[in-house]
Amino acid sequence: MVDLVTQHQKIQAELEDAILSVVRSAAYIKGPDVKLFETELATAIGANHVIGCANGTDALQVALMALDLPADAEIIVPSFNYVATAEVISLLKLTPVFVDVHLDTYQIDVAKIEAAITPKTKVIMPVHLFGQCADMEPILALAAKHNLYVIEDTAQAISAEYTFSDGTVKKAGTMGHVGTTSFFPSKNLGCMGDGGAIFCNDDALADRLKTIANHGQRQLYLFERVGVNSRLDTIQAAVLRVKLRYLDGYNAARQKAADTYRELLAPYSDIIVPATVSNSTHVYHQYVLRLAKGNRNQVKKLMDGYGIPTMIYYPFPLNLQEAFAYLGQGEGLFPISEQLCHEVIALPMHTELSHEQQARIVEHLVKAVQATL
Ligand SMILES: Cc1ncc(COP(=O)(O)O)c(C=O)c1O
């Protein structure tokens, strides 16, 4: 699905120099590269503050903790989604409220958000799924109307751009009150282990986020609130400083690969390629197709047999996962999510794909789909 070895080889000397300089400096915790990376990323994405942390899940948890929500707060998240948002909501003993998504874009369906808002709703957490922005303008308008916070999960869409109706362009994670991201190695901006960051434009909120990620201490050994220990390692920050310089090129390579898939798949109307929209760029963290005909699970098995990796993002809507059974939201409530979970299949997507590889992947996908009709 990814080729991190080839990607690494192309910038190996730069990366290894960066790592070695941290190793030799012994500034392993909160070394100078952390602050430098935070500043460089803030400039790159247009955020006033970037706060490094240990991973993208921690980033979401710290973001929620910083809002000081009441114990009965409800938080809106998409039902077709990675687990992290709902997981941290539940972990903090708050309540996730699922909302269905669009069939074509896979993003949270804004038209269905308002019906899910109750007096207890405090936050909307859009997830910019697979590399494209959720439709932020109406989400922000709804949030303003109901006095809600917006936390954007940008783990899959770093540097994707959203265009507002007045022509303003903003990057994913900088439009709401807080944005979060992950630097998991396979992410568009990935480190060599775990890493994450929180984005924010408000100085007071940034101060709270920073304090919470540091055990709740602003001054050494003065713990003003209960926090967590969530740090971005200096070695990972040094790696990320190097890779940030290549991020635009990496995203362009993914977009080129997506264009190639689109061209190769154009003759096959039953294989539905990811939708593009006019108000968001797509940075193709994943290339997720929908099979309108054929048996997706059999197609996956056949592809495995051909030696071609594919993945199912995601096999079940979150409300149908055992971890969230306690919410009592059974089958049929989020029909689009359920449909997607039966129909989607992700093809390899990364910065190093060749046209030949993609042609081979598509040839076998078409063969597999036809075999299951
Ligand atoms: C949408 C989304 N949110 C959050 C996360 C969590 O990131 P991490 O694995 O760094 O905790 C991921 C990771 O895959 C993700 O895809």
The ligand as an SDF file (V2000), in Angstrom:
LIG
                    3D

 16 16  0  0  0  0  0  0  0  0999 V2000
   -8.4450   10.1880   10.6920 C   0  0  0  0  0  0  0  0  0  0  0  0
   -7.4460    9.7920   11.7300 C   0  0  0  0  0  0  0  0  0  0  0  0
   -7.4990   10.3680   12.9310 N   0  0  0  0  0  0  0  0  0  0  0  0
   -6.6150   10.0700   13.8970 C   0  0  0  0  0  0  0  0  0  0  0  0
   -5.6330    9.1560   13.6820 C   0  0  0  0  0  0  0  0  0  0  0  0
   -4.7340    8.7870   14.8210 C   0  0  0  0  0  0  0  0  0  0  0  0
   -3.4080    9.0440   14.6040 O   0  0  0  0  0  0  0  0  0  0  0  0
   -2.2680    8.2610   15.4250 P   0  0  0  0  0  0  0  0  0  0  0  0
   -2.1680    6.8950   14.8420 O   0  0  0  0  0  0  0  0  0  0  0  0
   -1.0360    9.0740   15.1920 O   0  0  0  0  0  0  0  0  0  0  0  0
   -2.6770    8.2500   16.8440 O   0  0  0  0  0  0  0  0  0  0  0  0
   -5.5100    8.5350   12.4370 C   0  0  0  0  0  0  0  0  0  0  0  0
   -4.4560    7.5350   12.2080 C   0  0  0  0  0  0  0  0  0  0  0  0
   -4.4920    6.7050   11.3740 O   0  0  0  0  0  0  0  0  0  0  0  0
   -6.4540    8.8610   11.4230 C   0  0  0  0  0  0  0  0  0  0  0  0
   -6.4030    8.2940   10.2220 O   0  0  0  0  0  0  0  0  0  0  0  0
  1  2  1  0
  2  3  1  0
  2 15  2  0
  3  4  2  0
  4  5  1  0
  5  6  1  0
  5 12  2  0
  6  7  1  0
  7  8  1  0
  8  9  2  0
  8 10  1  0
  8 11  1  0
 12 13  1  0
 12 15  1  0
 13 14  2  0
 15 16  1  0
M  END
$$$$
